[in-house]
Amino acid sequence: MTEPISRKPQSKPTARLGIGPLLWAARCNLQLALLMAAITLLPMHGAGAPEASYSPFECGAELSRANPIDDLVFTRLNRLGIQPANICSDGVFVRRAYLDVIGTLPSAYEAQQFILESNPKKRPALIERLLKRPEFADYWAMKWSDLLRVKAEFPINLWPNAAQAYHRWIRTAVEENKPYDQIVRELLTSSGSNFRDPPVNFYRALQNREPQGLAQAAALAFMGVRPERLGHEWRGMGIFFCKVGYKSTAEWKEEIVFFDPGKTNEFGLAGDGDATFPDGKSIRLSAEKDPREAFADWLIDPKNPWFTRNIANRVWSWLLGRGIIHEPDDIRPDNLPSNPALLARLEKELVASHYDLKHLYRLILNSQTYQLSSIPKSQHPQAAANFAAYPVRRLEAEVLVDALDQITGSTEKYSSAIPEPYTFIPESHRSIALPDGSITSSFLEMFGRPPRDTGLESERDNRPTAAQELHLLNSNHILRKIEQSRNVQFQTQSQKTPAQITAGIYLGILARFPTADELRIATAHFQAAATPREAALDLAWALINTAEFLCRH
C-alpha cells in the first residue's frame, strides 16, 4: 500500500488535469497542487500554448532527406498524403538520444552544453559518443536479457551463477559489437557447462526443453516467428534440436548441455535422416554431426527470409516505438510490413555491414525520420504505422527509476525472493545493469518490468496505472528521493535567482530550458513559498509527475 506523504498539510483531492499522468493525493498541499496544475495545463505538444521565447519541442530546421531511410519513409508518406512532423528541438533530441541509446537521462550540464553548442554536426557527434558509452552495453544487454530470459529463479531456473555468467557474456558481446550472426551461431551451437560456457544457457532458460520447445524458442528469438501460430511446415523444426542432451555434475547446480548422438525421441532420428527447413529446403542429417549446426548454417545465411528481417525490424521497433512489421515478434505471411522497401533496405544494410548492429543504429539515429518531433501534423489512420512522427511512450521501469535516482542523487534497494549467491546488489547499482530477472524491487514490479518468462516483447507492460500515479505523487519513496535531491540542494545553496534555479531544475529533469510561461509560473511560486528550497522541491515534484518526464517524446 502506498504510504501517504507527511510533509504537506491535508487538502481536498483535485481532479486529474492536463496530459500529465496525475492522480491527486489526499495530502497534496494546495500551493503545490496549483503549481502542478499550472505546469501540466501547458500542453506538452505546444498546441494552443501562449507564445514563448522558443519552442521547447520543435526547431525551425528544414525537413530534408539525410539518408536512404528518409527517402523511403518520406516517399511513402507523400504517396499516402501524410505530412510528416517537424524536426525536434535540440532539447528533445539530446534527451531522446540519451534515453534510446543508453537508457540514461543526460545530466543538466550535458543537456545545457548540447543545446547551446553551435556546431551544425553536433547531433551525429552526440550519437557517436553515446554508442561508445559503457551504459550502451548495460542498456542493450538488458533488452537482450529480456528476450533470452536471463532469470535465476522460477520458472526459468537458470540459477544465480549461470544467470550472472550468461548476462556477462551478453553484455560483453554488445560492448565489443560482436557481429550479430556470430552471436546467434554461438547461442545455437554451443555445448558445455552452464557456468563456464555461458551461451549454452540459451537451452536452459526455457520452461519447455523438449525439441519442439527449443525450436519455438529459437524461432521466436532469431526469426520473430511464433511457430505454434503457423502451418505444418514449422512443426518439423524440432528435429534440429532432438539431439540436445542435459546432464548434471558434482558441482552445485552445474549442468552440461551437449550433443547426444544416441538420443531418440518423437522424431525417431537415431541415425542418418532427412529434415526440412521452414522454407521447404531439405537436408540429409548425419548421425555424427550435431543437427543444430545445420540449422544455424541455414538460419544465418543472408538469403534466409527470416533472420535478417527479424533483427532489422526489432532494432527499428526499439528505436522508433513500433516495428515496420508490428508486433516485432509476430512475423507471419498475413502480418505485412507497413513499408516493405524500408525493411528491405535495412536488411541490405545489415548484410553489407556483416551484421554490425551499431551500423544500423547509426543509420536510424542519424535519419530525419528518427529526429521528427512527437507533434503530429496529420490525423491520418496510417500516420503512426508509417512513422510520420516520433511516438510518445512511457519510459521502461528500469530507465525510469534510474532517472529518478540520477536527478535526486538517491539509490534503490534490490532483492530476490530466494536469497542465494549473487542476489545481494549494492544500492548504487543501476537498474538497467541488473544481471538477473529474479533480482527486483517493488518499484520495478509496479512499473511493468517483464518477468522474463516467455521471451515475448509484450511481457513488458508500460501502460500507466492508478497505482503508479499515486506512487509518484503520494509516496514516501518518491518524497524521500526529492527531498534529498542533489540538484535541488545545489541550486538553492548558491546565490541564484528563482529564474536561475528554475532553469537548473528544468535542465536536470526535462533536459531543456523552461519557456517564458513556465518561468513566470515557477517564479510566482518561488515568491509565494516560505523558502527557495521549499519552492524548488515543489517544482521538482511537479515536473517529475508530468508526461514530459515520464515519457519518451
N, C-alpha and C positions, 0 to 999 in steps of 0.2 A: 504494500500500500504506500502510495506516495505521501511522504511526510510534509505537512504544510510549513511554509516559511514562518519565521517568528520575528523578522526584522521590521515588518510593516504592520501598522495598526489595521484592524479589520474594516472592510468596506463591502458594499453590496457587489455581487457578481455583475459583470458587464457583458453585453452581447459580443459575439465574435465580429471583428471588424477587419475590413480590408482584405488583401490577399495573404497576409501573414498568417501562419497556422496557429492562431491564438485561441486558447480556451481560458477565459479569465478566471483567476483563482479567487477563492473566498477571502483571502487575506491580502489582496493586492492593494497597495496604497493608492489613493485617488490621484495623487500627483503623478505617480509612476504610470497609472492607467491612462491619464491624459497624454503623457509623453508617448507611450506606446501607440495609442490610437492615432495621434498626430503623425507619427512616423510611418505607421503601416497604412494610413489612408493615402499617403503619397504613393501613387501606383508604381509598382516595380518596373513596369514597362514604359512609363513616361506618358502614356496616352492620356491626354486631358490635364496633365500636370501644369502648374504655373510655370512661367518662363524661369529658367535657371541660368547660372553663369556658364554652364557647359552641360552637355548631355552625358549622364553617367553610364549609359548603356550602348550608345551608338557613336560612331565617328563619321566625319564627312568624307572619308576616302571613297573614291570611285570604285564601283564594283568591276573587277577585271577577271581574266581567266589566267590564274597563276600557274597552273599545271594541267596535265591531261584530265585529272579528276573534274576540274571546273568545266572544261569543255563538255564532258559527258553529262554532268549534272545540270548545267545551265541550258544546254541544248534540249534536254528532256523537259525541264520546267517551261521553256519557251514553247515547246510543242503542245504542252498541256494548258498553256495560257496562265501559268502561275508566276507571279512576281516574287523573286527571292528577297529576303530581308536585307537590310543594310549591313555593312561591316560593323562588327562590335568595337567598342571603345578599347583603349589600352588597358583601362582598369578592369574591364570584363575579361579581356584576353589573358592578362597576367594571372588572374585568379583561376580562370578556366584551364589554362595550360598547366599550372601547378597541380590542380586537382586531378586532371585527366591523365597526366604523365607520371606524377609521383605520389598521388593521393595525399597531398600535403598543402596546406594554405601557405601562400607567401607571407613572410613577415611584413610588418608595417614598413620597415626600411626597404625591403626588396620591392614591394609594391610601389612605393614612392619613387625609388630610383628608376624603375622601369617606366612609369608614367611620365616622368619629367625628362627622360632621355630623348634626345632629338635624332638619334641615328635612325634613318629610314629602314635599316636592315635589322632592327632590334628584335623583331618577332622571330625570324629564323635563328638568330643568335641565342635567344632565350630557349628555344626548342632544343638546340644542341647542348646547352648547359644542363637542361633538365634530364636529357637522355643519359648523361654521364653521372648524375647524382646517385648516391647509394640508395636513396629512397625509391628510385626507379625499380631496382631489383626487389626491394621489400614489397612494393605495391603489386607488381605483376606476379611475383611469387604467390602472393595472397590470392590473386584471381585464379592462377593455375591450381593452387591447392584446393580451392573450392571445386573445380571441375574434376580433379583427380582424387577427391575425398581423403585428404590428409587429416586423419582423425584417429586418436589413440583408442578411444573407448567405444562403447556400444552405439550403434550396431555394426560399425566398421571394424573395430578391434584391431587396429594396426599395432597397438601397444606403444607406450611412450618412446622407447629407444628407437623403434623403427620410424615413428612419425617424425621425430627430430631428424633422423638421417635422410628421410625422404624429402622433407622440406628444405634441408640444407642443399641437397642435390638439385632440387628445382630452382632454388634461389641462385646457386652458382651458375646454372645453365642460362638463366636470364641475365645475370651480371656479365657473363662472358659473351653474351649474344651468340650462343651456340646455334648453328643452323637448325631450323625447326624440323626438317626431315630427319636430321641426325638424332634429335631429342626423341622423336616418336619411334624411330627404329630401336633405340636403346630401351625404351619403355616396353616395346612389344617383344623383344628377343632376349632380354637379359635373363640369366639364371644365377642363383647363388643365395647368400644369406640376406635376410631382411635387414640386418644390422650393417653388414659390410658391403652389400651390393644394392644400394637404395632403389634403383629402377624396378627391381623385382616386386616392390610393394604395389605396383600397378595391379598385379594379380592377387594381391591380398586385401586391397582396400575395396572389397566388394561383399555384399551380402549373399550373392549367388556365385559360387565358384565352380559351378558346372560349366562345361564347354559353351553352352548356349548363353549363360550369364556373362562369361568372359567376352564372347563375341559381341553381345549387346553393349557392353561397356566400351569396347574398342570402337564400335560403330558410332556411339554417341559422342565420345571424346574427340575422335580424329576424323569423323566423316559428317558430324552434325545430323546423324540419322538415328531414328528410333525403329529398329528392325521389327519390333512387335506390331508396328502400325502398317508395315508394308507387306509385299507379296511373298510367295513361297520361295522366290529366288534368294531371299535373305536368310531363310531358315537354315540353309546349309552352311552358313559361316562358322558354325560351331566346330566343324571338322578340323579347322585350322588351329583349334585350341584344345583338341581332345587328348593331347599328349603332355599337358601341363600337370606336373606332379608336385605334391607338397609333403614335406616330412619335417618333424621336429628334431631338435638336438638336445644335448645335456644342458646347454645354456638356457637360462630362464627366459622363456617367451621368444627364443630364436626359432625361426622357421626357414627351411630351404625350399626355394622354388626351382624346379629343374625340368628338363626334357626327359620324359619317361617313355622310351621307345616301345616298351611292352604293354603299355596301358591300353585297355579296350573299354568301350563304353557304348552308348546307344548308336554311335556311328559305325561300330564294328570294324574299325580300322586297326588291325593288328599288324598287317604287313603293308605292301605297296597298295595303293588305291587311287582312284580318281576323286578330284574335288573341283567344285565350280565356284568361281568368284561371283559376287553380286552383279557384275556387268555381263555375265554369261560365259566368260572365258574359263576354259577347263585346264587343269594341270594334273600331272601324274605325281602323286606324293610318294616319296621313298620312305621305307620303314626306318632308315638310318639317318634321315635328315629331319630336323625339327620343323614341322609344318608352319610354325609361327614365322619362320624366316621367309617362307614362300609368301605368306600373307603380307609381311612387311615390305617385301620387294614389290609386290603388286600395288600396295597401298601408296607408297611414297613416290611411285613413278609419276613424273609431271603430267603424263597423259591420263592419269586416273581422274575420272569425272567428279570425284567427291573430295579428295584430300585437300587440294589447294583451295577449292571453292569454300570449304568449311572454314579454314583458318583465316582466309581473306575476309569472309563475311563476319566472323567472330570479332576480329580486330576492328572492323568498321563499326560494329554494333557497340563495342566497348567505348569507342571514342565519340560516336555520333548518337548514341542513345537507342538506336534500333538497327537491326540488320537490313541489308538490301534484300535478303530473304528473312522474313520475320515470322516466327521466332528464330534466333540464330542456331538453335539445336533441334530444329524440326524441318530439315531439308527433305523434300519429297516431290514427286512429279506434279502434284496438284497445289504446291505452295511455291509459286513462281517468284523470281526476283522482281522488285519494282523497277530496276534499271539494269537489264541484262548486260548491256555494253559496259557499264561501270564495273560490275562484278568481274566480267571477263578481263578488263584492264588491270584490276587489282591482282587477279590470278597471274596474268602475264608478268607483272612487275615482280611478284614473288619468285616465280620460276627463274626469271632473268637474273635476280639477285642471289640465287642459290639459297632461297628460303631465309633471307636475312630479315627478321621481323622489324628490326629498327629502321630498315629502309622503308618498309610500309608505313610505320609510324610517321617518319619524316614526311613522306609524300602526302599523307592525310592531314597532318597537323599544319603543314605549310599551305594547304589549299585555301582558297577563298570560301569554299563550301564549309569547311570546319570553322572558319572565322566569322561566319554570319552571326548577326545578332539573334537573340531569342525573341525579338519582337516581330511577329509575323506580319507580312503585308497582304496575305491572301487567306481567305477562309475556305479555299478550295478543298474538297474532301480528300484529295490525294497530295496535298501540300506536305504533310508530315512524312508520308511514305517516300516522298521524293526529295526530302531534305532541303526544303525551302527556307527553313530557319533552324537554329540550334535548339534542341528540345530541352525544356526545363524539367529537371528530375532531381529528386532528393538525394542528398549525399548518402553513401553507404554508412552503416552503423560504425564501422571501424574508422572511416575517414572523419565522420562527424565528431566522435569522442576525441580523436587525436587533435582535431581543430579546436575543440573546447579547451583541451589541455594546453595547447600551444598558446592560445591568446590569453589564458589565465595563469599559466605557469604552474598548473596543478598536475596531479597524476591519477592513475586508476589502479584499482586492485583487481587482479585476475585470479581465478581458481579453477580447479577441476573437481567434478563431483566425486571422482575416485582419486584420492591423493597417492600418486606414485612418483618415481623419479622423473625429473624434468617438469613437474607441474608447478613448481614454485617459480613465479615470474616476478622480477623486480618491478616496482610500481612505475619506474621511469621508462619501462619498455613500451614501445608504441604498439597500438592495436593492429596496424597493418603488417607488423612484423611478427605477430604471434605465429608460432610454427605448427600449432596443433588445434584443430577444431573443437577439441574437448576442453580446452582452456578458454574460459569466457568470463563475462561479468554480467550483472543484471542489466546494465545499460545496453550491451551488445544484444542480449536476448530480446529486450523490449523493442529495439530499433531494427529488428529483422535480419540479423546476421544469419547466413544459411547454416543449417545443421550439418552439411556435407555428408548426407546420407545417400544421395542418388546421382550426383554429378550434373543435375539439370540446372540451367541458368535460373529457372523460375523458383528455385529454393530460396533465393534472396528476395526478401519482401521489403520493398522501400515505400510501401503505402503508408501515409500518415494515419495515426490513430489518436483517439482522445487521450489514451494513457500517455502517449508520447508528448502531446501538447501540455498536459498537466505537469508532466515531469519537468519539462523545460521551463515552464513558467512558475511552478509552485513547489519545487522540491528542495530540501536541504542540500542534496547532492550538487545541484547547479548553483544554489545560493553560495555554498562554501567556495566553489570554484571562482565565482565572480568576485566575492569579497576579498579573495587573496590574489586577485589578478595583478600580475606584474605590470601589464600595460597600463591599467588604471593607476597603480601606485607610481609608476614612472611619470605619467602625465601630470598627476596632481601634486607631486612633491616638488616639482620645479616651478619656477615663477612664470607660468604660462597663462595666457588669457583663455577664457572659455572657448573662443574660436579655435585656438591652437590645440587645446585639449580635445575638442570635438574632432578636429581633423586627425589627430593621432589615433583616437579610438576607431574612427571610420576606417582608416588605413589598416589598422590591426585586425579588424573583424570583417570588413567588407572589401578590403584591398582597393579602395578608391577614396577620393576626397568627397566630402559632403557637398551637396548642391546648396544654392543660396537659401532655398526654403528650409532644407534640413538644418542648415547652420542657424537660421533665425529661430526655429523651434527649439533646438538644443540650447542656444544662448539664453532664451527666455527661461528655460528650465533651470539653468545654472543660476540665474538671478533670483529665482524663487526658492531654490534649495537652501538648506541650512548651511552646507559646506560644499566646496567644489568636489570633494571626494564622493559625497552622497549623490550629487548630480551625475558624476562620471559613472558611478556604479549603476544608477538607473538607466543611463544612456546605453551602457554595455548590455544590460539585461534586455532592454528594448530591442537592440539590434540583433542579439542572439535569437530572439523569437520572431524575426522576420523571415519570410520566404527567401529573401535575397541571401541570407546567411545559410539557411538550411538546404538550399538547392544549388545544383549546378545550373548555370544560365549563360 
